[in-house]
Amino acid sequence: MHRIILDTDPGIDDALALFLALSSPDVRLEAITTVGGNVNVDLTTYNALALLELAGRTDIPVARGSNRPIVRQPMYAEHVHGDNGLGGLQLPEPQIKAIDSHAVDVIIEKIMASPGEITLVPIGPLTNIALALRREPRIAQSVREVVIMGGALRVPGNTTPSAEFNIYVDPHAAHIVLHAGWPIRLVSLDTTMQAELRREQVEMLASSESPVTVAIRQMLAYYFDVFGPQNGVSAFHMHDPLCLVAAFQPDLINWEPSFVDVELHGTLTLGETVAYFGPLITQSPNVLASVGVDAGRFIQLFLQRIKERFA
């Protein structure tokens, strides 16, 4: 059983990652911690609560986290995810509330209470994770693994030509996290851009008319009908679900040891993840970097698990 804390900024693909976690019998979600990213933290927290309620999993604690990066001004991605982060999907006001503890405290408490057992899966900007490290550095020795969605190593960025969104939003947090000396799998655009979900697959999944699959169809309709045509994109890239699956079925991805650093000062390259592969003279690898993926197997696993649990 993989015990996971999901640090997230829902977000359409974050919602799909959450549904995948909830439909996976080999995953136990210990907590959801929220961060500002795709939209502000009030909305990401609201979305996390509403999605859990939709899925009938109100037993999982949600902790509100950081609303702004450590150094930079906040930036959001409404053009990709819609004004509310879920492609305009309107969910009922959740009856459950976020717990009183801050996300940073929950991350620390959960990891320190179960040394070697908790996998941390951040699929948004890394602000909460960096602040947790600053407050309690011992989590780096106590976590089982950190599986991060972020970066663009051998491919262009999706926010600037050189930077991926999660890293670009808070590059200083990413720098702290990458240099903490803990076990990291980095799931970057190098592989997530290959994991494509197509509209016909979504329609087939939603044919059952269950609340969750209908919600998936409605969220993705915004992407297919609004964002996609404006940006020449015809498939939905499964960034966060692929990261989530890497936490419990890493064999779906090909990994290479790499030393990855983050550009903090470049006028045109802020947030760029610079990866050193192969023999290194001065640096030891600090991540296992995703370099290939069996995208077909991954998409089938996603569809099968969602269908079995929610359809």
Contacts in CASP RR format, 6 or more apart in sequence:
PFRMAT RR
TARGET T0000
AUTHOR 0000-0000-0000
METHOD contacts of the structure
MODEL  1
MHRIILDTDPGIDDALALFLALSSPDVRLEAITTVGGNVNVDLTTYNALA
LLELAGRTDIPVARGSNRPIVRQPMYAEHVHGDNGLGGLQLPEPQIKAID
SHAVDVIIEKIMASPGEITLVPIGPLTNIALALRREPRIAQSVREVVIMG
GALRVPGNTTPSAEFNIYVDPHAAHIVLHAGWPIRLVSLDTTMQAELRRE
QVEMLASSESPVTVAIRQMLAYYFDVFGPQNGVSAFHMHDPLCLVAAFQP
DLINWEPSFVDVELHGTLTLGETVAYFGPLITQSPNVLASVGVDAGRFIQ
LFLQRIKERFA
1 26 0 8 1.000
1 27 0 8 1.000
1 28 0 8 1.000
2 26 0 8 1.000
2 27 0 8 1.000
2 28 0 8 1.000
2 119 0 8 1.000
2 247 0 8 1.000
2 248 0 8 1.000
3 28 0 8 1.000
3 30 0 8 1.000
3 114 0 8 1.000
3 117 0 8 1.000
3 118 0 8 1.000
3 119 0 8 1.000
3 144 0 8 1.000
4 21 0 8 1.000
4 27 0 8 1.000
4 28 0 8 1.000
4 29 0 8 1.000
4 30 0 8 1.000
4 118 0 8 1.000
4 119 0 8 1.000
4 120 0 8 1.000
4 121 0 8 1.000
4 244 0 8 1.000
4 247 0 8 1.000
4 248 0 8 1.000
5 29 0 8 1.000
5 30 0 8 1.000
5 31 0 8 1.000
5 32 0 8 1.000
5 33 0 8 1.000
5 106 0 8 1.000
5 107 0 8 1.000
5 110 0 8 1.000
5 111 0 8 1.000
5 118 0 8 1.000
5 119 0 8 1.000
5 120 0 8 1.000
5 121 0 8 1.000
6 17 0 8 1.000
6 18 0 8 1.000
6 21 0 8 1.000
6 29 0 8 1.000
6 31 0 8 1.000
6 32 0 8 1.000
6 33 0 8 1.000
6 121 0 8 1.000
6 123 0 8 1.000
6 244 0 8 1.000
7 32 0 8 1.000
7 33 0 8 1.000
7 34 0 8 1.000
7 35 0 8 1.000
7 103 0 8 1.000
7 107 0 8 1.000
7 120 0 8 1.000
7 121 0 8 1.000
7 122 0 8 1.000
7 123 0 8 1.000
7 124 0 8 1.000
7 128 0 8 1.000
7 129 0 8 1.000
8 14 0 8 1.000
8 17 0 8 1.000
8 18 0 8 1.000
8 32 0 8 1.000
8 33 0 8 1.000
8 34 0 8 1.000
8 35 0 8 1.000
8 44 0 8 1.000
8 48 0 8 1.000
8 122 0 8 1.000
8 123 0 8 1.000
8 124 0 8 1.000
8 240 0 8 1.000
9 34 0 8 1.000
9 35 0 8 1.000
9 36 0 8 1.000
9 37 0 8 1.000
9 38 0 8 1.000
9 39 0 8 1.000
9 41 0 8 1.000
9 44 0 8 1.000
9 123 0 8 1.000
9 124 0 8 1.000
9 125 0 8 1.000
10 18 0 8 1.000
10 34 0 8 1.000
10 38 0 8 1.000
10 44 0 8 1.000
10 47 0 8 1.000
10 48 0 8 1.000
10 51 0 8 1.000
10 85 0 8 1.000
10 86 0 8 1.000
11 38 0 8 1.000
11 39 0 8 1.000
11 44 0 8 1.000
11 47 0 8 1.000
11 81 0 8 1.000
11 85 0 8 1.000
11 86 0 8 1.000
12 80 0 8 1.000
12 81 0 8 1.000
12 85 0 8 1.000
12 86 0 8 1.000
12 87 0 8 1.000
12 219 0 8 1.000
12 220 0 8 1.000
12 222 0 8 1.000
12 223 0 8 1.000
12 236 0 8 1.000
13 123 0 8 1.000
13 236 0 8 1.000
13 237 0 8 1.000
13 238 0 8 1.000
13 239 0 8 1.000
13 240 0 8 1.000
13 241 0 8 1.000
14 38 0 8 1.000
14 44 0 8 1.000
14 47 0 8 1.000
14 123 0 8 1.000
14 124 0 8 1.000
14 240 0 8 1.000
15 47 0 8 1.000
15 51 0 8 1.000
15 86 0 8 1.000
15 215 0 8 1.000
15 216 0 8 1.000
15 219 0 8 1.000
16 216 0 8 1.000
16 238 0 8 1.000
16 240 0 8 1.000
16 241 0 8 1.000
16 302 0 8 1.000
17 123 0 8 1.000
17 240 0 8 1.000
17 241 0 8 1.000
17 243 0 8 1.000
17 244 0 8 1.000
18 32 0 8 1.000
18 48 0 8 1.000
18 51 0 8 1.000
18 52 0 8 1.000
18 55 0 8 1.000
19 51 0 8 1.000
19 55 0 8 1.000
19 212 0 8 1.000
19 216 0 8 1.000
19 306 0 8 1.000
19 310 0 8 1.000
20 241 0 8 1.000
20 244 0 8 1.000
20 245 0 8 1.000
20 302 0 8 1.000
20 305 0 8 1.000
20 306 0 8 1.000
21 27 0 8 1.000
21 29 0 8 1.000
21 244 0 8 1.000
22 29 0 8 1.000
22 55 0 8 1.000
22 57 0 8 1.000
22 309 0 8 1.000
23 305 0 8 1.000
23 306 0 8 1.000
23 308 0 8 1.000
23 309 0 8 1.000
23 310 0 8 1.000
24 248 0 8 1.000
24 305 0 8 1.000
26 248 0 8 1.000
27 247 0 8 1.000
27 248 0 8 1.000
29 57 0 8 1.000
29 60 0 8 1.000
30 110 0 8 1.000
30 118 0 8 1.000
31 60 0 8 1.000
31 61 0 8 1.000
31 62 0 8 1.000
31 63 0 8 1.000
31 106 0 8 1.000
31 107 0 8 1.000
31 110 0 8 1.000
32 48 0 8 1.000
32 52 0 8 1.000
32 60 0 8 1.000
32 61 0 8 1.000
32 62 0 8 1.000
32 63 0 8 1.000
33 62 0 8 1.000
33 63 0 8 1.000
33 65 0 8 1.000
33 103 0 8 1.000
33 106 0 8 1.000
33 107 0 8 1.000
33 128 0 8 1.000
34 41 0 8 1.000
34 44 0 8 1.000
34 45 0 8 1.000
34 48 0 8 1.000
34 62 0 8 1.000
34 63 0 8 1.000
34 64 0 8 1.000
34 65 0 8 1.000
34 98 0 8 1.000
34 103 0 8 1.000
35 41 0 8 1.000
35 44 0 8 1.000
35 65 0 8 1.000
35 66 0 8 1.000
35 103 0 8 1.000
35 124 0 8 1.000
35 125 0 8 1.000
35 127 0 8 1.000
35 128 0 8 1.000
36 44 0 8 1.000
36 65 0 8 1.000
36 66 0 8 1.000
36 67 0 8 1.000
36 68 0 8 1.000
36 74 0 8 1.000
36 76 0 8 1.000
36 124 0 8 1.000
36 125 0 8 1.000
36 127 0 8 1.000
37 44 0 8 1.000
37 74 0 8 1.000
37 75 0 8 1.000
37 76 0 8 1.000
37 77 0 8 1.000
37 124 0 8 1.000
37 125 0 8 1.000
37 166 0 8 1.000
37 169 0 8 1.000
38 44 0 8 1.000
38 76 0 8 1.000
38 77 0 8 1.000
38 78 0 8 1.000
38 80 0 8 1.000
38 81 0 8 1.000
38 85 0 8 1.000
38 124 0 8 1.000
39 47 0 8 1.000
39 76 0 8 1.000
39 77 0 8 1.000
39 78 0 8 1.000
39 81 0 8 1.000
39 82 0 8 1.000
39 83 0 8 1.000
39 84 0 8 1.000
39 85 0 8 1.000
40 67 0 8 1.000
40 74 0 8 1.000
40 76 0 8 1.000
41 64 0 8 1.000
41 65 0 8 1.000
41 66 0 8 1.000
41 67 0 8 1.000
42 67 0 8 1.000
43 84 0 8 1.000
43 85 0 8 1.000
44 85 0 8 1.000
45 62 0 8 1.000
45 64 0 8 1.000
45 65 0 8 1.000
45 98 0 8 1.000
46 94 0 8 1.000
47 84 0 8 1.000
47 85 0 8 1.000
47 86 0 8 1.000
47 91 0 8 1.000
48 62 0 8 1.000
49 62 0 8 1.000
49 94 0 8 1.000
49 96 0 8 1.000
49 97 0 8 1.000
49 98 0 8 1.000
50 91 0 8 1.000
50 92 0 8 1.000
50 93 0 8 1.000
50 94 0 8 1.000
51 91 0 8 1.000
51 215 0 8 1.000
52 58 0 8 1.000
52 60 0 8 1.000
52 62 0 8 1.000
52 94 0 8 1.000
52 96 0 8 1.000
53 91 0 8 1.000
53 92 0 8 1.000
53 94 0 8 1.000
53 95 0 8 1.000
53 96 0 8 1.000
54 91 0 8 1.000
54 211 0 8 1.000
54 212 0 8 1.000
54 215 0 8 1.000
55 212 0 8 1.000
55 310 0 8 1.000
58 95 0 8 1.000
58 96 0 8 1.000
61 99 0 8 1.000
61 106 0 8 1.000
62 96 0 8 1.000
62 98 0 8 1.000
62 99 0 8 1.000
63 98 0 8 1.000
63 99 0 8 1.000
63 101 0 8 1.000
63 102 0 8 1.000
63 103 0 8 1.000
63 105 0 8 1.000
63 106 0 8 1.000
64 98 0 8 1.000
64 102 0 8 1.000
64 103 0 8 1.000
65 102 0 8 1.000
65 103 0 8 1.000
65 104 0 8 1.000
65 127 0 8 1.000
65 128 0 8 1.000
66 103 0 8 1.000
66 104 0 8 1.000
66 127 0 8 1.000
66 128 0 8 1.000
66 131 0 8 1.000
67 74 0 8 1.000
68 74 0 8 1.000
68 127 0 8 1.000
69 125 0 8 1.000
69 127 0 8 1.000
69 169 0 8 1.000
69 170 0 8 1.000
69 172 0 8 1.000
69 173 0 8 1.000
70 127 0 8 1.000
70 130 0 8 1.000
70 131 0 8 1.000
70 170 0 8 1.000
70 172 0 8 1.000
70 173 0 8 1.000
70 176 0 8 1.000
71 170 0 8 1.000
71 172 0 8 1.000
72 169 0 8 1.000
72 170 0 8 1.000
72 171 0 8 1.000
72 172 0 8 1.000
74 169 0 8 1.000
75 168 0 8 1.000
75 169 0 8 1.000
77 165 0 8 1.000
78 85 0 8 1.000
79 227 0 8 1.000
80 223 0 8 1.000
80 227 0 8 1.000
81 87 0 8 1.000
81 222 0 8 1.000
82 88 0 8 1.000
82 222 0 8 1.000
82 226 0 8 1.000
84 90 0 8 1.000
86 219 0 8 1.000
87 218 0 8 1.000
87 219 0 8 1.000
87 221 0 8 1.000
87 222 0 8 1.000
87 223 0 8 1.000
88 218 0 8 1.000
88 219 0 8 1.000
88 222 0 8 1.000
89 215 0 8 1.000
89 218 0 8 1.000
89 219 0 8 1.000
89 222 0 8 1.000
91 215 0 8 1.000
99 106 0 8 1.000
101 109 0 8 1.000
103 128 0 8 1.000
104 128 0 8 1.000
104 131 0 8 1.000
104 132 0 8 1.000
104 135 0 8 1.000
107 120 0 8 1.000
107 128 0 8 1.000
107 129 0 8 1.000
107 132 0 8 1.000
107 139 0 8 1.000
108 132 0 8 1.000
108 135 0 8 1.000
108 136 0 8 1.000
108 139 0 8 1.000
110 118 0 8 1.000
111 118 0 8 1.000
111 120 0 8 1.000
111 139 0 8 1.000
111 142 0 8 1.000
111 143 0 8 1.000
112 136 0 8 1.000
112 138 0 8 1.000
112 139 0 8 1.000
112 142 0 8 1.000
115 141 0 8 1.000
115 142 0 8 1.000
116 142 0 8 1.000
116 143 0 8 1.000
116 144 0 8 1.000
117 144 0 8 1.000
118 142 0 8 1.000
118 143 0 8 1.000
118 144 0 8 1.000
119 143 0 8 1.000
119 144 0 8 1.000
119 145 0 8 1.000
119 146 0 8 1.000
119 147 0 8 1.000
119 247 0 8 1.000
120 129 0 8 1.000
120 143 0 8 1.000
120 145 0 8 1.000
120 146 0 8 1.000
120 147 0 8 1.000
121 146 0 8 1.000
121 147 0 8 1.000
121 148 0 8 1.000
121 243 0 8 1.000
121 244 0 8 1.000
121 247 0 8 1.000
122 128 0 8 1.000
122 129 0 8 1.000
122 146 0 8 1.000
122 147 0 8 1.000
122 148 0 8 1.000
122 149 0 8 1.000
122 166 0 8 1.000
122 177 0 8 1.000
123 149 0 8 1.000
123 166 0 8 1.000
123 239 0 8 1.000
123 240 0 8 1.000
123 243 0 8 1.000
123 244 0 8 1.000
124 149 0 8 1.000
124 150 0 8 1.000
124 166 0 8 1.000
124 169 0 8 1.000
124 240 0 8 1.000
125 166 0 8 1.000
125 167 0 8 1.000
125 169 0 8 1.000
125 170 0 8 1.000
125 173 0 8 1.000
125 174 0 8 1.000
126 148 0 8 1.000
126 166 0 8 1.000
126 167 0 8 1.000
126 170 0 8 1.000
126 173 0 8 1.000
126 174 0 8 1.000
126 176 0 8 1.000
126 177 0 8 1.000
127 170 0 8 1.000
127 173 0 8 1.000
129 146 0 8 1.000
129 173 0 8 1.000
129 176 0 8 1.000
129 177 0 8 1.000
130 170 0 8 1.000
130 172 0 8 1.000
130 173 0 8 1.000
130 174 0 8 1.000
130 176 0 8 1.000
130 177 0 8 1.000
131 173 0 8 1.000
132 139 0 8 1.000
133 139 0 8 1.000
133 140 0 8 1.000
133 176 0 8 1.000
133 177 0 8 1.000
133 180 0 8 1.000
134 176 0 8 1.000
137 180 0 8 1.000
139 182 0 8 1.000
140 180 0 8 1.000
140 181 0 8 1.000
140 182 0 8 1.000
141 182 0 8 1.000
143 182 0 8 1.000
143 183 0 8 1.000
144 183 0 8 1.000
145 183 0 8 1.000
145 184 0 8 1.000
145 185 0 8 1.000
145 247 0 8 1.000
146 177 0 8 1.000
146 182 0 8 1.000
146 183 0 8 1.000
146 184 0 8 1.000
146 185 0 8 1.000
147 184 0 8 1.000
147 185 0 8 1.000
147 187 0 8 1.000
147 243 0 8 1.000
147 244 0 8 1.000
147 246 0 8 1.000
147 247 0 8 1.000
148 166 0 8 1.000
148 177 0 8 1.000
148 184 0 8 1.000
148 185 0 8 1.000
148 186 0 8 1.000
148 187 0 8 1.000
148 243 0 8 1.000
149 166 0 8 1.000
149 187 0 8 1.000
149 192 0 8 1.000
149 239 0 8 1.000
149 240 0 8 1.000
149 242 0 8 1.000
149 243 0 8 1.000
150 164 0 8 1.000
150 166 0 8 1.000
150 167 0 8 1.000
150 174 0 8 1.000
150 186 0 8 1.000
150 187 0 8 1.000
150 188 0 8 1.000
150 189 0 8 1.000
150 239 0 8 1.000
150 243 0 8 1.000
150 273 0 8 1.000
151 157 0 8 1.000
151 163 0 8 1.000
151 164 0 8 1.000
151 166 0 8 1.000
151 167 0 8 1.000
151 186 0 8 1.000
151 188 0 8 1.000
151 189 0 8 1.000
151 260 0 8 1.000
151 273 0 8 1.000
152 158 0 8 1.000
152 162 0 8 1.000
152 163 0 8 1.000
152 164 0 8 1.000
152 188 0 8 1.000
152 189 0 8 1.000
152 190 0 8 1.000
152 272 0 8 1.000
152 273 0 8 1.000
153 186 0 8 1.000
153 188 0 8 1.000
153 189 0 8 1.000
153 190 0 8 1.000
153 258 0 8 1.000
153 260 0 8 1.000
153 273 0 8 1.000
153 275 0 8 1.000
153 289 0 8 1.000
153 291 0 8 1.000
154 190 0 8 1.000
154 275 0 8 1.000
154 291 0 8 1.000
155 188 0 8 1.000
155 189 0 8 1.000
155 190 0 8 1.000
155 193 0 8 1.000
156 162 0 8 1.000
156 189 0 8 1.000
157 163 0 8 1.000
157 164 0 8 1.000
157 189 0 8 1.000
158 164 0 8 1.000
158 165 0 8 1.000
158 189 0 8 1.000
159 165 0 8 1.000
159 168 0 8 1.000
160 168 0 8 1.000
160 268 0 8 1.000
160 269 0 8 1.000
160 270 0 8 1.000
160 271 0 8 1.000
160 272 0 8 1.000
162 263 0 8 1.000
162 268 0 8 1.000
162 269 0 8 1.000
162 271 0 8 1.000
162 272 0 8 1.000
163 171 0 8 1.000
163 263 0 8 1.000
163 269 0 8 1.000
163 270 0 8 1.000
163 271 0 8 1.000
163 272 0 8 1.000
163 273 0 8 1.000
164 188 0 8 1.000
164 189 0 8 1.000
164 273 0 8 1.000
166 174 0 8 1.000
167 174 0 8 1.000
167 262 0 8 1.000
167 271 0 8 1.000
167 273 0 8 1.000
168 270 0 8 1.000
168 271 0 8 1.000
171 262 0 8 1.000
171 263 0 8 1.000
171 264 0 8 1.000
171 270 0 8 1.000
171 271 0 8 1.000
172 264 0 8 1.000
174 262 0 8 1.000
174 271 0 8 1.000
174 273 0 8 1.000
175 261 0 8 1.000
175 262 0 8 1.000
175 264 0 8 1.000
177 184 0 8 1.000
178 184 0 8 1.000
178 260 0 8 1.000
178 261 0 8 1.000
178 262 0 8 1.000
178 286 0 8 1.000
178 287 0 8 1.000
179 286 0 8 1.000
181 286 0 8 1.000
183 288 0 8 1.000
184 286 0 8 1.000
184 287 0 8 1.000
184 288 0 8 1.000
185 246 0 8 1.000
185 247 0 8 1.000
185 250 0 8 1.000
185 255 0 8 1.000
185 287 0 8 1.000
185 288 0 8 1.000
185 290 0 8 1.000
186 258 0 8 1.000
186 260 0 8 1.000
186 273 0 8 1.000
186 287 0 8 1.000
186 288 0 8 1.000
186 289 0 8 1.000
186 290 0 8 1.000
187 239 0 8 1.000
187 242 0 8 1.000
187 243 0 8 1.000
187 246 0 8 1.000
187 253 0 8 1.000
187 290 0 8 1.000
188 273 0 8 1.000
188 289 0 8 1.000
188 290 0 8 1.000
189 239 0 8 1.000
190 289 0 8 1.000
190 290 0 8 1.000
190 291 0 8 1.000
190 292 0 8 1.000
191 242 0 8 1.000
191 253 0 8 1.000
191 290 0 8 1.000
191 291 0 8 1.000
191 292 0 8 1.000
191 293 0 8 1.000
192 237 0 8 1.000
192 238 0 8 1.000
192 239 0 8 1.000
192 242 0 8 1.000
192 243 0 8 1.000
192 290 0 8 1.000
193 237 0 8 1.000
194 292 0 8 1.000
194 293 0 8 1.000
194 295 0 8 1.000
195 237 0 8 1.000
195 238 0 8 1.000
195 239 0 8 1.000
195 241 0 8 1.000
195 242 0 8 1.000
195 293 0 8 1.000
195 295 0 8 1.000
195 298 0 8 1.000
195 299 0 8 1.000
196 235 0 8 1.000
196 236 0 8 1.000
196 237 0 8 1.000
196 238 0 8 1.000
196 295 0 8 1.000
196 299 0 8 1.000
197 220 0 8 1.000
197 235 0 8 1.000
197 236 0 8 1.000
197 237 0 8 1.000
197 238 0 8 1.000
197 299 0 8 1.000
197 302 0 8 1.000
198 234 0 8 1.000
198 235 0 8 1.000
198 236 0 8 1.000
199 220 0 8 1.000
199 224 0 8 1.000
201 299 0 8 1.000
201 303 0 8 1.000
202 216 0 8 1.000
202 217 0 8 1.000
202 220 0 8 1.000
202 236 0 8 1.000
203 217 0 8 1.000
204 303 0 8 1.000
205 213 0 8 1.000
205 216 0 8 1.000
205 217 0 8 1.000
205 303 0 8 1.000
205 306 0 8 1.000
205 307 0 8 1.000
205 311 0 8 1.000
206 213 0 8 1.000
206 214 0 8 1.000
206 216 0 8 1.000
206 217 0 8 1.000
207 213 0 8 1.000
208 307 0 8 1.000
208 311 0 8 1.000
210 310 0 8 1.000
210 311 0 8 1.000
211 310 0 8 1.000
212 306 0 8 1.000
212 310 0 8 1.000
213 306 0 8 1.000
213 307 0 8 1.000
213 310 0 8 1.000
213 311 0 8 1.000
216 306 0 8 1.000
220 236 0 8 1.000
223 236 0 8 1.000
224 234 0 8 1.000
224 236 0 8 1.000
227 233 0 8 1.000
228 234 0 8 1.000
238 298 0 8 1.000
238 299 0 8 1.000
238 302 0 8 1.000
241 298 0 8 1.000
241 302 0 8 1.000
242 253 0 8 1.000
242 293 0 8 1.000
242 298 0 8 1.000
245 252 0 8 1.000
245 298 0 8 1.000
245 301 0 8 1.000
245 302 0 8 1.000
246 252 0 8 1.000
246 253 0 8 1.000
246 290 0 8 1.000
249 301 0 8 1.000
252 293 0 8 1.000
252 294 0 8 1.000
252 297 0 8 1.000
252 298 0 8 1.000
252 301 0 8 1.000
253 290 0 8 1.000
253 292 0 8 1.000
253 293 0 8 1.000
253 294 0 8 1.000
254 290 0 8 1.000
254 291 0 8 1.000
254 292 0 8 1.000
254 293 0 8 1.000
255 288 0 8 1.000
255 289 0 8 1.000
255 290 0 8 1.000
255 291 0 8 1.000
256 277 0 8 1.000
256 278 0 8 1.000
256 288 0 8 1.000
256 289 0 8 1.000
256 291 0 8 1.000
257 278 0 8 1.000
257 285 0 8 1.000
257 287 0 8 1.000
257 288 0 8 1.000
257 289 0 8 1.000
258 275 0 8 1.000
258 276 0 8 1.000
258 277 0 8 1.000
258 278 0 8 1.000
258 285 0 8 1.000
258 286 0 8 1.000
258 287 0 8 1.000
258 288 0 8 1.000
258 289 0 8 1.000
259 275 0 8 1.000
259 276 0 8 1.000
259 280 0 8 1.000
259 283 0 8 1.000
259 284 0 8 1.000
259 285 0 8 1.000
259 286 0 8 1.000
259 287 0 8 1.000
260 273 0 8 1.000
260 274 0 8 1.000
260 275 0 8 1.000
260 276 0 8 1.000
260 286 0 8 1.000
260 287 0 8 1.000
260 289 0 8 1.000
261 273 0 8 1.000
261 274 0 8 1.000
262 271 0 8 1.000
262 272 0 8 1.000
262 273 0 8 1.000
262 274 0 8 1.000
263 269 0 8 1.000
263 270 0 8 1.000
263 271 0 8 1.000
263 272 0 8 1.000
263 273 0 8 1.000
263 274 0 8 1.000
264 270 0 8 1.000
264 271 0 8 1.000
266 272 0 8 1.000
275 289 0 8 1.000
276 283 0 8 1.000
277 289 0 8 1.000
END
